[in-house]
């Protein structure tokens, strides 16, 4: 059950000039299931990506990084669900190459101009014959208005498609930004078991787009966590087709900041939707750490709380056993933390101050906040001026059931 996840109507999902999408059924894991997606990008488009830091990086991740580094203009993406093509060795790399080669032939491109993506079960060979056989059907269905269908086709354990779309006025130009993401479990920064694809019709040079993608990922997809597990296949891609009248050449360009902020907002919406649709989630939790000495320690504390099974299960039960939060703050790894300076708020309720239960705190007030679907939490460390925010969810019985039954 997704937590307040809004799926925009198709009338509000704006195609991006220069992007076409086609979807087909390859039967990679399940029959009669749309599990193959192709993006075709107009000539002159630029593409940048951020990928998992897991050392068991899947074959398609490795090939994506290689193709982006080659200097070739990326013109197509191929995405399959049902199988991650991870932990598959040299055979997996050959399968990823075959995917790019076949797509390139069908689209009259070079293989290095194609980026492959896979998501699903790890340590199983990808049935590449089924994927290749379905590619012509996906390409035959290429059209600009297929974003919602693509959001459905890249889902695995997701219960809802995740789409963000907006048109923003920047200077004298109207710029379109549309994106999709998938992910529900094995979610942790660096990045999460997620795929994210976002496009804009602004013109952005490849080097600048790569810088923007890294910063945007750090403020969005690298600020979410469900279960603390980092996947082998995480990929976040930004495409800029240059088909609108807006061109941003450098970070000092007049409209750079407005465009960057719009892209970051879209990415954060897609990232938060992953948490809202987390496996078995019933609560969406925002953990804000203030008054930290630096960003590193603020995130240490935020993730210690966000990853604690005891905290997450307490929130599922709406049980204000909030000493668990203080315990997580205490073991976050700040050796010289002065607990007498720490304060904790749950929503508008001051729970702890000066390192102990606040005199005015009442348990029924804490429980009132915990019963809500959206729960803000604020922690003040009393050490400095830095703030960081992380987004997470509770743990329910369904999380165990979904992951226990995933391969059956």
N, C-alpha and C positions, 0 to 999 in steps of 0.2 A: 504494500500500500504506500504509494508515493505521498510525501508530505508537502502539501500546497504547491505541487508542481503544475505550472500553467503551460498548456500546449496551445500555441497560437493557432487560430483558424488559418486555413490555407490562404485566405484573402489577405492575411497580414504577414505572410511569409514571402518576402520580396526576392525574386530572382536577381542574381548578380550578372550584369552584362559581361559576357566573356566566359561564363561557366555553364556547362551542360552536364547533366547527370543521367546515367542509365542504370537500371536495376534488373536483375535476372535471378532465376532459381537455378543454382548449381547442384543442390543436393549434397553439399559438403558434409553435413552432419545429419540433417533431417530432410526428408522428401517434402516437396510442395512448400518450400520455405524460401522466401527471398533472402538470399545470403551473399549476393555478389553485386558490388556497386562500382561503377566506373565514373570518374570525373574527367571531362575533357576541357582544357583551358585554351583560351584564345592565344594566338601568337602575340608575343610581347608581354605576356604575364610574367610575374616574378613569384617565387615560392620560397618559403623558409620553414624550418621545422625544429622542434625540440623533442628529444626522445628520452626514454628510460635510462636510468643510471644503473640498473640491475646488470651485473656482470654476465648473467645468462641472457644477453640481449638476443631476441629472436632474429632469425635470418632476414625477414623483411626489414627490420629496423636497421640492421647492418648495411643492407643494400640501399635503403633510403639515404643513409648518411653518405655512402659512397657516391651515389648519383647526385646528391646536392653539392658535394664537394668537387664534382667533375667539371663544373662550370657550364654544363649543358643547360639550355632553357627547359625547365620542367613543363610538360604539356599535358600530362595525364596522371591520374591516380587510380589504382585498382585495389579494392578492399574486399576481403572475404571474412565472413564470420563462421563459427563452428569449429575452427581449428587454428591454433596460434602459430603453427610452424615454428615452434620454439623447442630447444633441446633436440633438434633433428640433425645437427652436424652438417657435413658436406652435402648430403642429399637435400637437406632443407634449403641450403643456399642455391643449389641447382634448381630446385622447384621455384624459388623466388625469381631467379634469372629467367626461367622459362616463362613465367607469368609476364615479366616485362617484355621479353622478346616477342611473344605472341600478341600482346596488346599493341606493341609498337608497330608490328606488321599490319595489323588491322586498322590502325589509325594513321599509318604512313609517317611514323616517327622513328627516332633512334631509341634503342632499349634504355639508354641512360636518361632519356626524357620522361621515363615512366617511374613512378614511385609505388611500390607494393606495400600493402598493410594487411595484417592478419590478426584475428582475435578469436579466442576460444580455448579449447583444451590444449595444454602443454604436453610435450613428450610423445605426441602421436604424429605419424607422417600425414602430411596434407595430401588428400586425393587430388593431385594436380590435374589429372585427366578430366575430372568433372568440372573443375574451374575453367580450364581452357576451352572445353566444349561449350560452356555457357557464355564466354566472352562475346561472341558475335551477337547474341540476343541482347545483352546489356548495351552494347554499342548501338544496335539498331534502335534502342529506346531512348537515346540521348535527347534530353530537352532541358530547357532552362528552369522549368517549374517543378522539378522533382525533389526538392529539398526535404519535404516531409516524408516522402516515400524512402528517401535515403536514410533519414533518421530512424525509420523502422527497420530498414534492412541491415544496419550495422549493430543492432541490439543483440545481446547474449542473454544474461540473466536480468537485464533491464525489464521493468514492467511498463515503462512509458517512453515514447520518443522524446528526445531533448533537442529543442530548436530555439534559436534566438535570431530575430530579424528586426532591423530598424533602418529607417532612412533619416539621415541627419543633415542639417544645413550647416555647411562649413564654408565660410566666406560667401561667395556667390554661387556655390555649387551644392547640389543635392547628392550625397554619397550614400550608397547602399552597403550595409554590412549584414551578412547572413551566415549562420554557422550551425553545425550540429555536433553532438557529442554522444558518446556511449560509455557506460561504466556503472557498476552497482556494487561490486565486491572486489577484493584484492586492491583496495584503494588506499594509497598513501603517497605523499609527495615524493618527487624524484623520478618519475611522476607517478600517477595512479594507473590501475588497469583501465585505461581509458584511451579512447580515440577521440580527437577533436579536430574538426575541419572547419575553417572559417575563411570567408572570402569577402573582399571589398573591391569595388570598381575604381578606387583611387589608384593613382600611379605612385609606386614606391620602389626605389631601386633595391636590388637584391641584398646588398650589404646592409643597408639601413633596415630593411624588413627583417633580416636575421637578428639584428640588435633588438628591434622591437619585439620580435617573437620571444626572445629569451626573457626580456623584462616582463612582458605580459604573462607568460607562463608562470613566472615567479610570483606574481601578484594574484594569480587565479588558480590554475590547476595545481600549483605547488603550495596551495593554502587549504587543501581539502584532505580529509582522511576519514576512512570508514573503519578499517580494521588493522591498519599499520603494516599491511603487506604491499611491497612494491613489485609490480608486474614486470614481465619480460618484454612486453609489446607496446608500452605506452608511447603515444605519438600525438603531437599537437602541430598542426599545419596551418599556416596563414598563406592565402593566395591573394595577390593584388593584380587585377587585370588591366588597370589603367584606362578603362573605358569611360570613366566620368571625366569631367573637366578639371578635377582636382589633382594636382601633382605636388608631392612633398619630396624634396630632394635631400634634406638633411634635418637633423634635430633642431637646427636654427631656422628652418623655414617658418614663415608666418603662421601656417595652419597646422604645423606638426603636432603641437600639444593637443589641439582639439581632436585631431584624427586619432592620436594615440589614446586619449581618454575614452573615445567612443569604442575603439577596438578592445581596450582593457575591460570596459564595462560589459561588452558582449561576451568576452571570454569568461569573466567572473560569473555571469548569469549561467553559462553552459556548465561551468565547474560546480556551482551550487546546485544545479539540477541533478548532477550525479549524486551528490549527498542526499538530496531530497528523495531520490529513487534508490537509495542504498538498500541492499538486501535485508528485508525485514524491518526497515526503519519505521518508527512511529513518531520520532521527534527530530527536529532540525535544530542544532545547537550552534550558536556563535560564541566563540571563546576569544575575548579581547583581553590582552595583557598590556597594561599601562605601567608607566613609571619604571621601565626597565633601563638598565645601563646601556644596553645595545640590543640590536635586533636578534642576535644569536640567542641570548638568554631569554628574551621574550618568547621566541619560538620554542625553546627548550621547555619552558613552563607550559605553553599552550598545548604542545603535543603530548607532554606527560599526562595532562588532564584528559585530552581528547582520546588517547590510546588506552586509558585505564579501563579494563573490563569491569572493575567494581564501580567506577563512576558511570559507565555507560549502562550497566544493568540497573543501577539505582534510578537513573533517569527513565528507563523503560517502565519501571514499576511506580514512577512518581513518588519514590521514597526519599524524603529529604535527609538522607544519611550523608550529609554534606562534609563531614570530617574526611571522607574519602578524597574530596577535592584538595583539602589542605595537605593530606598525605602525599598526593601526587605532586603538588607544588614543592613539597619538601624534598622529594627524591629526584626532582628534575635535573639536578646536577650543578646547581649554583652553590659552590662550596662555602662562600661567605654570606649567604642569604641571612639577613636579620629578620626573623619571622615576626618580631614585634612591630615591624613596619608594614606588614602585609594586610591587605583588606580584600574582601570578597563580596561581590554583589551577585545575586540571582535575580535577573530582571531589575525591578526597582527596590528590591529588598536587600538591605545591608545585613549579611549573614555573619561576617567575621571582621573584626578590626583589632589592630594591635596584636595580631597573631592568635586571637582567641574569639570565642563566640561573642558577638556584639550584644551588649546588655538588652537592647530593645528587640532582638530577633525572637520571633515566635515561629515554631515549627509549622503551624498551619499556613503562615505566610509563604514559607518556602515551598510547601506542598501545592499551594495555589499556583505558583509560577510553574512548577514542574508538571502540572497537568496540562499545560498549554502545548500545542504542537510546535510552536516556535519559542525557543528558550534562549535569551541572551544571558551571557555570563561575563562578568568583568572582574579581573584580578589586578590589583594595584600592588606593585612590589616595593615602592618607596625607595627606588635606587637611582632614578634618572628621569629622562623625558621621552624615551622611545616607546612606541606602541606597535603591536602587531596583532593580527586577527587570523584565526583559523576556524574552519567550518567542519562540523562533524555531526554524528547522529548517535542514537542509542543502539543498544544490542537487544534484540528480541529473540524469542524462541525460533522465529522463522529464519533468522540468519543461519542458525545451525542446520535447520532442515534443508534450506536451499543449497548450502554448500555440501551437506552430506549426500544429497541426491543429484548433484550437478551432472555427473557422467551417466546417470541411469536413464 
